[in-house]
Amino acid sequence: MTKTMTSTYDVAEHLRTPEEIATYLEVAIEEADGDAAFIAKALGDVARAKGMSQVAGEAGLSRESLYKALSGERNPTLDTVLRVFGALGLRLRAEAAAVATTSNQGAQTQ
């Protein structure tokens, strides 16, 4: 019987283009359901893909503090998140959330 060799999947090895990175973060934010540590971990994946030392330098942070902030075990400050987004050449945007409609909405009052 032949043995199948497996290796650990690392998403950082597959995040090459700005479009791939933006899509990955968009999906992570949607899937996080408000879990800041989950989003931080996804941002850490992107930082590793770009080179943690480079991102830390461009964000004005030490490499060690960036690793800790984006480990997924902590909730980084908004300042850190904004610095990392800037260092990655990304923009953080706001979008209106979909609002559930009820049958009474839109009904005219008499």
C-alpha positions, 0 to 999 in steps of 0.5 A: 500500500502506498502512503499518501504524503500530506502537508499543512495547508498555509493560505499565505502561500496562495495570497499573491495578488491584491485582488486575492488578498482583498477577496480573502479579507472580505470573506474572512470579515463576513465569516467572522460574525463579529469575532475580532480575533478571527479577523486579526488572524486573517489579517495575519495570514495576509501579512505573512504572505507579504512578509511580516517584517516588511509589513511591520516596518511599513506599519511602524510596528515591531515585527514581534508586536505585529505577530502578537496582534495578528496571532488570532489570540488577541483583539488588535486595536483599531490603530493597529488594524488601520496601520496594517491595512495601509501597509498592505495597500488596502482600504478599510470601507464601510458598507450598509448592512442588509436590513431584514424587511417585515411585512409591515414595512412599506405599508402606508398609515391611514 
